Amino acid sequence: MKGELFLGHHGTSEFRLPLDAVTQTFAVLAKKGAGKTYLAGVMEEELAKHRIPFVVIDSMSAHYGIKEKYPVIVFGGPSGDVPISPHIGAEIAEAILGEGFSAILDLSQESRAAQRQFVADFTEMLFARNRSPRHVFLEEVSEFCPQRVGPDFARVTGAIDTLVRLGRGKGLGCTLISQRSAVVNKDILSQIDTLFMLRTTWQTDVDVFVDLIKRTVTADDLEEFRRTIQKLPTGHAWVWSPEWLQMFGRLKVRERDTFHAGTTPKVGELRKLSVVRVDAAALTERFKDLIQQRTEEKDRVRTLEREVTRLRTQLEKAEQEADLTASLQKALKAVAKEGATPARIKEVVTPELQDALVRKDAEIARLQAAQAALAEDLRRAQAETERLKGRIKGAALVVEGLQLLGVGPQAAGSLQGGGGGGFLDEERIVEKVLARIPTSGSPIVLQPPEALRKRYQQQEVDRLMDTIGGLSDRQRRMLSWLEAYAQPASIVELAARLGTDISRSGAARAEWSKDMSVLVNHGFVYKHPGKKGFKAKLRKKIDDDLAYYRATPDEGEQVYQAVIHRLAQ
């Protein structure tokens, strides 16, 4: 239908967006390989068909395929028409606004820090100068506006937040794309008009979806969403738009008209892309000079920074010399009243200099001694740790041997020597073993060491899985979120991320703290020593538990994935 953006099918009906979608806000969220970049590419094609300008900030080099059919200029990346630099984001925004073309800004070959600088410069200039309808796509937006906004992310997160909240008034809409909705800034995500939610398997990400939509959908629809979101076929999505489209339903995305650059290359596959040629010579020349200029400016800044460091070092040295000079002047004033002679001056000044040197040497010696003492303490602690590990392993072997003899740990005392010194009577153990050997003359079947290793390892895995199964639903959700987030989090913050505000309730905090203590006691979580908060160590616990059985990396990974699956149940 003319005048609409055709994205696919909703049941038996076509799913189309009105053209004012250009100034709306969207989020396309899904796990890797579920079709999120593909859906964004379909949206780009529809905008290009209707000659509506758009910009893609592409940190993955996954969007240049639209050049196959439409005149889009690509800045940077392996398929770029025009070179790019992290220092010219504002100038590229001005060029796009001045000439009105659509563009892919391929930042895949830039560092994360350089990408953040470019996106901040570009987005701020675009917001300040834009006056006509234009849409902005941001690939892997969590790289620019994470849930936790540190100093390095403050500016770029603020620029994207302004674009999402206020862009419509400047004629700007945007689409945020991410494979980890749990780590995208929720203050920004909560302002989105329409969500496209494709297959997502990680429970923490699913919980984010549920938290966003649960107040506007029926209980039956929410249950259907929970049941299907982790199993959706590739290219299928749930669409949630309670105000703008006033809908909650399923979408099957149409096939693309152009090459999908985001697909995973296959072995032996040679990708050939025929593109619509665009005249980018003038832009190339323009930005080539600008990149050179910005690079020279950056080099000058670095030179000045080095000079500042050198001067600061000189200043510190001068201050130290000034302190010594002040001490000497004080000594000279003391002898001035005596009608000081050179011999008298030497007599007073020399001790001052010697005292200064002695104090300096004493401080150096003190620091070296402290360092040596710390190193010795560390060595002793490590040696004691290894000794205790050895004793624990030896005890585990004894217990397992007793269990194989049919003797429980409580009966170990009956196999100890009469002296009561805690050692085992080897002769009595031998008697137990001989008593278990059949006297009929039939062959004795011994399990090979590898089979025994596998057996004991499986017993360890079973104990771990039983422990996981014994956790409450909230404890499993807490552990899942901490494992996914990979950063320390306080109990109050963790509860908030899981949809519960406990900041004003001491009783609630106590309950959550009790759950956290369970996870800590099981060894799944530890309190971070340098930061306020708790951090998951599930993979380390698994590796430590299986290390004694010489588990291979593949075996450790299989157990880890099984535990993650158990947590999600």
C-alpha positions as CSV (number, residue, x, y, z in Angstrom):
1,M,0.0,0.0,0.0
2,K,1.4,3.3,-1.1
3,G,2.4,5.7,1.7
4,E,3.2,3.0,4.3
5,L,6.2,0.9,5.5
6,F,5.6,-2.8,4.8
7,L,7.5,-4.9,7.4
8,G,5.8,-8.3,7.1
9,H,2.7,-10.1,8.2
10,H,0.6,-10.1,11.4
11,G,-1.4,-13.4,11.1
12,T,-3.0,-13.3,7.7
13,S,-2.8,-9.5,7.4
14,E,0.0,-7.3,6.2
15,F,1.8,-5.4,8.9
16,R,2.5,-1.8,7.8
17,L,3.6,1.3,9.6
18,P,2.4,4.8,8.8
19,L,5.0,7.1,7.3
20,D,5.1,9.1,10.6
21,A,7.1,6.2,11.9
22,V,10.1,8.2,10.8
23,T,9.8,10.3,14.0
24,Q,8.8,7.5,16.3
25,T,11.1,5.6,18.7
26,F,11.6,1.8,18.4
27,A,13.7,-0.8,20.0
28,V,14.6,-4.1,18.3
29,L,15.7,-6.5,21.0
30,A,16.8,-10.2,20.6
31,K,19.6,-12.7,21.1
32,K,22.3,-13.1,18.6
33,G,21.0,-14.7,15.3
34,A,17.3,-14.1,16.0
35,G,16.9,-11.5,13.2
36,K,17.1,-8.1,14.9
37,T,19.6,-6.6,12.4
38,Y,17.6,-8.2,9.6
39,L,14.4,-6.4,10.8
40,A,16.2,-3.1,11.1
41,G,17.4,-3.6,7.5
42,V,13.8,-4.1,6.3
43,M,12.9,-0.8,8.0
44,E,15.9,0.9,6.3
45,E,14.7,-0.5,2.9
46,E,11.2,0.9,3.4
47,L,12.5,4.3,4.4
48,A,14.8,4.3,1.3
49,K,11.8,3.3,-1.0
50,H,9.9,6.4,0.2
51,R,13.0,8.6,0.0
52,I,13.0,9.3,3.7
53,P,16.5,10.0,4.9
54,F,18.0,7.9,7.6
55,V,21.4,7.3,9.4
56,V,22.7,4.0,10.7
57,I,25.4,4.2,13.4
58,D,26.8,0.8,12.8
59,S,29.4,-0.6,15.2
60,M,29.2,-4.1,13.7
61,S,29.6,-3.4,9.9
62,A,26.2,-5.2,9.4
63,H,24.2,-2.7,7.4
64,Y,26.1,-1.8,4.3
65,G,24.2,-4.3,2.2
66,I,21.4,-1.8,1.5
67,K,23.9,-0.3,-1.0
68,E,22.9,-3.2,-3.3
69,K,19.8,-1.4,-4.4
70,Y,19.6,2.1,-2.8
71,P,21.9,5.2,-3.0
72,V,23.3,5.2,0.6
73,I,26.7,6.6,1.4
74,V,28.9,4.5,3.7
75,F,31.4,6.3,5.9
76,G,34.3,4.1,7.1
77,G,34.5,0.4,7.5
78,P,35.7,-2.2,4.9
79,S,33.0,-1.2,2.4
80,G,33.2,2.6,2.9
81,D,32.7,5.2,0.2
82,V,34.2,8.0,2.4
83,P,36.9,7.7,5.1
84,I,35.9,8.3,8.7
85,S,37.7,9.4,11.9
86,P,36.4,9.5,15.5
87,H,37.2,13.3,15.6
88,I,34.8,14.4,12.8
89,G,31.4,13.2,14.1
90,A,30.0,16.8,14.2
91,E,31.3,17.6,10.7
92,I,29.7,14.5,9.2
93,A,26.4,15.4,10.9
94,E,26.6,18.8,9.3
95,A,27.3,17.3,5.8
96,I,24.4,14.9,6.1
97,L,22.0,17.7,7.1
98,G,23.3,20.0,4.5
99,E,23.0,17.6,1.5
100,G,20.1,15.4,2.8
101,F,21.5,12.0,1.9
102,S,21.1,8.7,3.8
103,A,24.2,7.3,5.4
104,I,25.8,4.3,7.1
105,L,28.4,5.3,9.7
106,D,30.6,2.2,10.0
107,L,32.5,2.4,13.2
108,S,33.5,-1.2,13.4
109,Q,37.2,-0.5,12.9
110,E,37.4,2.1,15.7
111,S,38.1,1.5,19.4
112,R,35.2,1.5,21.9
113,A,36.4,4.9,23.3
114,A,36.6,6.4,19.8
115,Q,33.1,5.1,18.9
116,R,31.7,6.8,22.0
117,Q,33.4,10.1,21.2
118,F,32.1,10.0,17.6
119,V,28.5,9.1,18.5
120,A,28.4,11.8,21.2
121,D,29.7,14.5,18.7
122,F,27.5,13.3,15.9
123,T,24.3,12.9,17.9
124,E,24.6,16.3,19.7
125,M,25.2,18.1,16.3
126,L,22.3,16.2,14.6
127,F,19.9,17.1,17.5
128,A,21.0,20.8,17.5
129,R,20.7,21.3,13.7
130,N,18.1,18.9,12.3
131,R,14.8,20.4,11.1
132,S,13.3,17.8,8.7
133,P,12.1,14.2,9.2
134,R,15.0,11.8,9.6
135,H,15.5,8.4,11.4
136,V,18.5,7.2,13.3
137,F,19.4,3.5,13.8
138,L,21.9,2.7,16.6
139,E,23.3,-0.8,16.4
140,E,24.4,-2.5,19.7
141,V,23.2,0.5,21.7
142,S,24.3,-1.0,25.0
143,E,27.8,-0.1,23.9
144,F,26.8,3.6,24.2
145,C,24.2,3.7,27.0
146,P,24.7,0.9,29.5
147,Q,22.6,0.4,32.6
148,R,25.5,1.7,34.7
149,V,26.7,5.0,33.4
150,G,30.3,5.7,34.4
151,P,32.3,8.8,33.6
152,D,33.4,7.4,30.2
153,F,29.8,6.9,29.1
154,A,28.1,10.0,30.6
155,R,28.3,12.3,27.6
156,V,27.3,9.7,24.9
157,T,24.5,8.3,27.1
158,G,23.2,11.8,27.7
159,A,23.2,12.6,23.9
160,I,21.2,9.4,23.1
161,D,18.8,10.0,26.0
162,T,18.1,13.5,24.6
163,L,17.6,12.0,21.1
164,V,15.0,9.5,22.4
165,R,13.1,11.8,24.7
166,L,13.1,15.1,22.7
167,G,14.1,14.1,19.1
168,R,10.5,14.1,17.8
169,G,10.3,17.9,18.3
170,K,13.3,18.2,16.0
171,G,12.0,15.8,13.4
172,L,14.1,12.9,14.6
173,G,13.1,9.3,15.4
174,C,15.3,6.5,16.3
175,T,15.6,2.7,16.5
176,L,17.8,1.1,19.2
177,I,19.1,-2.4,18.5
178,S,20.6,-4.7,21.1
179,Q,21.1,-8.3,21.9
180,R,21.2,-7.7,25.7
181,S,18.2,-5.8,26.9
182,A,19.2,-6.3,30.5
183,V,22.3,-4.1,30.1
184,V,20.6,-1.3,28.1
185,N,19.9,1.8,30.2
186,K,16.4,1.4,31.5
187,D,15.7,5.2,31.8
188,I,16.2,5.3,28.0
189,L,14.5,2.0,27.2
190,S,11.4,3.0,29.1
191,Q,10.8,6.0,26.8
192,I,10.5,3.8,23.6
193,D,7.1,3.9,21.8
194,T,7.3,0.5,20.1
195,L,9.2,-2.7,21.0
196,F,10.1,-5.4,18.6
197,M,11.0,-8.4,20.7
198,L,12.5,-11.4,18.8
199,R,13.7,-14.7,20.3
200,T,15.4,-14.1,23.6
201,T,16.6,-17.1,25.8
202,W,18.4,-15.4,28.7
203,Q,15.9,-15.2,31.5
204,T,17.2,-11.8,32.8
205,D,16.5,-10.3,29.4
206,V,13.0,-11.8,29.3
207,D,12.4,-10.3,32.7
208,V,13.1,-6.9,31.3
209,F,10.5,-7.4,28.6
210,V,7.9,-8.6,31.1
211,D,8.6,-5.6,33.3
212,L,8.1,-3.2,30.4
213,I,4.9,-4.7,29.0
214,K,3.1,-6.2,32.0
215,R,1.0,-3.2,32.9
216,T,-0.5,-2.8,29.5
217,V,-1.3,-6.4,28.4
218,T,-3.8,-8.9,29.6
219,A,-2.8,-11.8,31.9
220,D,-3.5,-14.3,29.0
221,D,-1.4,-12.3,26.6
222,L,1.4,-12.0,29.1
223,E,1.4,-15.8,29.7
224,E,1.5,-16.5,26.0
225,F,4.4,-14.1,25.6
226,R,6.3,-15.8,28.4
227,R,5.6,-19.2,26.9
228,T,6.8,-18.4,23.4
229,I,9.5,-15.6,23.6
230,Q,12.3,-18.1,24.1
231,K,11.2,-20.3,21.2
232,L,10.3,-17.9,18.5
233,P,11.5,-18.8,15.0
234,T,14.1,-16.6,13.5
235,G,12.5,-13.6,11.9
236,H,9.4,-13.6,14.1
237,A,8.8,-10.9,16.7
238,W,6.4,-9.8,19.4
239,V,5.3,-6.2,18.7
240,W,4.3,-4.0,21.7
241,S,3.0,-0.5,21.0
242,P,0.3,0.4,23.6
243,E,-0.2,4.0,22.6
244,W,1.0,4.7,19.0
245,L,-0.2,1.5,17.3
246,Q,-2.3,0.3,20.2
247,M,-1.4,-3.3,19.6
248,F,0.4,-6.3,21.2
249,G,0.8,-9.2,18.7
250,R,3.1,-11.3,16.5
251,L,5.0,-10.2,13.4
252,K,6.6,-12.4,10.8
253,V,9.2,-10.2,9.1
254,R,9.2,-10.0,5.3
255,E,12.2,-11.1,3.2
256,R,14.8,-8.4,2.5
257,D,15.2,-6.9,-1.0
258,T,18.9,-6.3,-0.4
259,F,22.0,-8.2,0.9
260,H,22.0,-8.9,4.6
261,A,25.6,-8.0,5.7
262,G,24.9,-9.2,9.3
263,T,24.7,-12.9,8.4
264,T,27.4,-15.2,9.7
265,P,29.9,-16.1,6.8
266,K,30.0,-19.8,5.9
267,V,33.2,-21.7,5.3
268,G,34.3,-21.3,1.6
269,E,31.6,-18.7,0.9
270,L,32.6,-15.8,-1.2
271,R,30.4,-12.7,-0.8
272,K,29.9,-10.6,-3.9
273,L,27.9,-7.4,-3.6
274,S,26.8,-5.3,-6.6
275,V,26.0,-1.8,-5.3
276,V,24.3,1.3,-6.5
277,R,27.2,3.7,-7.2
278,V,27.1,7.1,-5.5
279,D,29.3,10.1,-6.3
280,A,31.2,10.5,-3.1
281,A,34.3,12.0,-4.6
282,A,33.6,15.5,-3.2
283,L,32.8,14.2,0.2
284,T,35.9,12.0,0.2
285,E,38.2,14.9,-0.6
286,R,36.4,17.2,1.9
287,F,36.8,14.7,4.8
288,K,40.2,13.5,3.8
289,D,41.6,17.0,4.5
290,L,39.5,17.3,7.7
291,I,40.7,13.9,9.0
292,Q,44.3,15.0,8.4
293,Q,43.6,18.3,10.2
294,R,42.0,16.5,13.2
295,T,44.8,14.0,13.4
296,E,47.4,16.8,13.5
297,E,45.3,18.5,16.3
298,K,45.2,15.2,18.2
299,D,48.9,14.8,17.9
300,R,49.4,18.4,19.2
301,V,47.2,17.7,22.2
302,R,49.2,14.5,23.0
303,T,52.4,16.5,22.7
304,L,51.0,19.1,25.1
305,E,49.9,16.4,27.5
306,R,53.4,15.0,27.6
307,E,54.8,18.5,28.2
308,V,52.4,19.1,31.0
309,T,53.5,15.8,32.6
310,R,57.1,16.8,32.3
311,L,56.5,20.2,33.8
312,R,54.5,18.7,36.6
313,T,57.5,16.4,37.4
314,Q,59.8,19.4,37.4
315,L,57.5,21.3,39.7
316,E,57.4,18.5,42.2
317,K,61.2,18.3,42.2
318,A,61.4,22.1,42.6
319,E,59.1,22.0,45.5
320,Q,61.3,19.3,47.2
321,E,64.3,21.5,46.6
322,A,62.5,24.5,48.0
323,D,61.7,22.6,51.2
324,L,65.4,21.9,51.6
325,T,66.3,25.5,50.8
326,A,63.9,26.7,53.5
327,S,65.6,24.4,56.0
328,L,69.0,25.8,55.0
329,Q,67.8,29.4,55.2
330,K,66.4,28.8,58.7
331,A,69.8,27.4,59.7
332,L,71.6,30.4,58.2
333,K,69.4,32.8,60.0
334,A,70.1,31.0,63.3
335,V,73.9,31.7,62.9
336,A,73.5,35.1,61.4
337,K,73.2,36.8,64.8
338,E,76.5,35.2,65.8
339,G,78.5,36.9,63.1
340,A,78.8,33.7,61.1
341,T,82.1,32.7,59.6
342,P,82.4,30.2,56.7
343,A,83.5,27.6,59.2
344,R,80.5,28.2,61.4
345,I,78.1,28.2,58.4
346,K,79.5,24.8,57.4
347,E,79.2,23.6,60.9
348,V,75.4,24.4,60.9
349,V,74.5,23.6,57.3
350,T,76.2,20.3,57.0
351,P,74.1,18.6,59.7
352,E,70.9,19.9,58.1
353,L,71.9,18.3,54.7
354,Q,73.0,15.1,56.4
355,D,69.7,15.0,58.4
356,A,67.7,15.4,55.1
357,L,69.6,12.6,53.5
358,V,69.2,10.3,56.5
359,R,65.5,11.0,56.6
360,K,65.2,10.2,52.9
361,D,67.2,6.9,53.2
362,A,65.2,5.9,56.3
363,E,61.9,6.4,54.5
364,I,63.2,4.3,51.5
365,A,64.4,1.6,53.8
366,R,61.0,1.6,55.7
367,L,59.0,1.2,52.5
368,Q,61.3,-1.6,51.2
369,A,61.0,-3.4,54.5
370,A,57.2,-3.1,54.4
371,Q,57.1,-4.4,50.9
372,A,59.3,-7.4,51.8
373,A,57.1,-8.1,54.8
374,L,54.0,-8.1,52.7
375,A,55.6,-10.3,50.1
376,E,56.6,-12.8,52.8
377,D,53.1,-12.8,54.3
378,L,51.6,-13.4,50.9
379,R,54.0,-16.3,50.3
380,R,53.2,-17.9,53.7
381,A,49.4,-17.5,53.1
382,Q,49.7,-19.1,49.6
383,A,51.8,-22.0,51.1
384,E,49.2,-22.6,53.9
385,T,46.4,-22.5,51.3
386,E,48.0,-25.1,49.2
387,R,48.8,-27.3,52.3
388,L,45.1,-27.1,53.3
389,K,43.9,-27.9,49.8
390,G,46.1,-31.0,49.9
391,R,44.7,-32.1,53.2
392,I,41.1,-31.6,52.0
393,K,41.8,-33.6,48.8
394,G,43.3,-36.4,50.9
395,A,40.3,-36.4,53.2
396,A,38.0,-36.6,50.2
397,L,39.9,-39.6,48.9
398,V,39.6,-41.4,52.2
399,V,35.8,-40.7,52.5
400,E,35.2,-41.9,48.9
401,G,37.3,-45.0,49.6
402,L,35.3,-45.8,52.7
403,Q,32.1,-45.3,50.8
404,L,33.3,-47.8,48.1
405,L,33.9,-50.3,51.0
406,G,30.4,-49.7,52.2
407,V,31.5,-47.8,55.2
408,G,30.0,-44.3,55.9
409,P,32.1,-41.4,57.1
410,Q,30.6,-41.9,60.6
411,A,32.2,-45.4,60.7
412,A,35.7,-44.0,59.9
413,G,36.5,-43.9,63.6
414,S,36.2,-47.7,63.8
415,L,39.0,-48.0,61.2
416,Q,41.4,-45.7,63.2
417,G,44.3,-47.0,65.1
418,G,44.0,-47.6,68.8
419,G,46.2,-44.7,69.7
420,G,43.4,-42.3,68.9
421,G,45.8,-40.0,67.0
422,G,43.4,-39.6,64.1
423,F,45.3,-41.8,61.6
424,L,43.7,-44.8,59.8
425,D,44.7,-48.4,60.6
426,E,45.9,-49.6,57.1
427,E,45.8,-53.3,58.2
428,R,42.1,-53.1,59.1
429,I,41.3,-51.4,55.8
430,V,43.1,-54.2,54.0
431,E,41.0,-56.7,55.9
432,K,37.9,-54.9,54.8
433,V,39.1,-55.0,51.1
434,L,40.0,-58.7,51.3
435,A,36.6,-59.5,52.8
436,R,34.9,-58.0,49.8
437,I,36.9,-60.1,47.3
438,P,34.8,-63.1,46.1
439,T,36.2,-66.5,47.1
440,S,34.5,-68.4,44.2
441,G,37.4,-67.9,41.9
442,S,35.4,-65.7,39.5
443,P,37.3,-62.9,37.9
444,I,37.4,-59.5,39.6
445,V,36.2,-56.6,37.4
446,L,38.0,-53.4,38.1
447,Q,36.7,-50.1,36.6
448,P,39.5,-48.3,34.6
449,P,40.7,-45.0,36.1
450,E,39.0,-42.9,33.4
451,A,35.6,-44.5,34.2
452,L,36.1,-43.9,37.9
453,R,37.0,-40.3,37.2
454,K,33.9,-39.8,35.1
455,R,31.8,-41.5,37.8
456,Y,33.1,-39.3,40.6
457,Q,32.9,-36.2,38.4
458,Q,29.2,-37.0,37.6
459,Q,28.6,-37.4,41.4
460,E,30.0,-33.9,41.9
461,V,27.8,-32.5,39.1
462,D,24.8,-34.2,40.6
463,R,25.5,-32.6,44.0
464,L,25.9,-29.2,42.3
465,M,22.6,-29.6,40.3
466,D,20.8,-30.7,43.5
467,T,22.1,-27.5,45.2
468,I,20.8,-25.4,42.3
469,G,17.5,-27.2,42.4
470,G,17.2,-26.4,46.1
471,L,17.4,-22.7,45.6
472,S,14.2,-20.7,45.8
473,D,12.8,-18.9,42.7
474,R,14.1,-15.6,43.9
475,Q,17.5,-16.9,44.7
476,R,17.8,-18.4,41.2
477,R,16.7,-15.1,39.6
478,M,19.2,-13.2,41.8
479,L,22.0,-15.6,40.7
480,S,21.0,-15.5,37.0
481,W,21.0,-11.7,37.0
482,L,24.4,-11.4,38.7
483,E,25.9,-14.0,36.4
484,A,24.6,-12.1,33.3
485,Y,25.5,-8.6,34.6
486,A,29.1,-9.5,35.4
487,Q,29.5,-6.4,37.5
488,P,29.2,-6.0,41.3
489,A,25.7,-4.9,42.5
490,S,24.3,-4.0,45.8
491,I,21.3,-5.9,47.2
492,V,19.1,-2.8,46.8
493,E,20.2,-2.4,43.2
494,L,19.8,-6.1,42.4
495,A,16.2,-6.0,43.8
496,A,15.4,-3.0,41.7
497,R,16.7,-4.7,38.6
498,L,14.4,-7.6,39.4
499,G,11.4,-5.4,39.8
500,T,11.2,-4.9,43.6
501,D,11.9,-1.6,45.5
502,I,13.4,-2.5,48.9
503,S,15.1,0.8,49.5
504,R,12.4,1.9,52.0
505,S,11.7,-1.4,53.8
506,G,14.1,-2.8,56.3
507,A,12.2,-6.1,56.5
508,A,12.4,-6.5,52.8
509,R,16.1,-5.8,52.7
510,A,16.6,-8.4,55.5
511,E,14.8,-11.0,53.4
512,W,16.8,-10.3,50.3
513,S,20.0,-10.2,52.4
514,K,19.1,-13.7,53.7
515,D,18.7,-15.0,50.2
516,M,22.1,-13.4,49.2
517,S,23.7,-15.2,52.2
518,V,22.4,-18.5,50.9
519,L,24.1,-17.8,47.5
520,V,27.4,-16.7,49.3
521,N,27.4,-19.8,51.5
522,H,27.0,-22.1,48.5
523,G,29.9,-20.4,46.9
524,F,27.9,-19.1,43.9
525,V,28.4,-15.4,44.8
526,Y,31.0,-13.4,46.7
527,K,31.2,-9.9,48.1
528,H,33.5,-7.8,46.0
529,P,36.4,-6.6,48.1
530,G,37.0,-3.3,46.2
531,K,33.5,-2.3,45.4
532,K,30.3,-2.2,47.3
533,G,28.2,-5.1,46.0
534,F,28.1,-8.7,45.2
535,K,29.3,-10.5,42.1
536,A,28.6,-14.0,40.7
537,K,31.4,-16.6,40.5
538,L,29.4,-19.5,39.2
539,R,31.8,-20.5,36.5
540,K,34.8,-20.4,38.9
541,K,32.9,-22.6,41.4
542,I,32.2,-25.1,38.7
543,D,35.8,-25.2,37.6
544,D,37.1,-25.5,41.2
545,D,34.6,-28.3,42.0
546,L,35.6,-30.3,38.9
547,A,39.4,-29.5,39.0
548,Y,40.1,-32.4,41.3
549,Y,38.6,-34.8,38.8
550,R,40.7,-33.3,36.0
551,A,37.7,-32.1,34.0
552,T,38.4,-30.9,30.5
553,P,37.4,-27.4,29.4
554,D,34.6,-28.9,27.3
555,E,33.3,-30.8,30.3
556,G,33.4,-27.7,32.4
557,E,31.5,-25.7,29.7
558,Q,28.9,-28.5,29.4
559,V,28.3,-28.4,33.2
560,Y,28.1,-24.6,33.1
561,Q,25.5,-24.6,30.4
562,A,23.5,-27.2,32.2
563,V,23.5,-25.1,35.4
564,I,22.5,-22.0,33.4
565,H,19.6,-24.0,31.9
566,R,18.6,-25.3,35.3
567,L,18.6,-21.7,36.7
568,A,16.3,-20.6,33.9
569,Q,13.7,-23.4,34.7
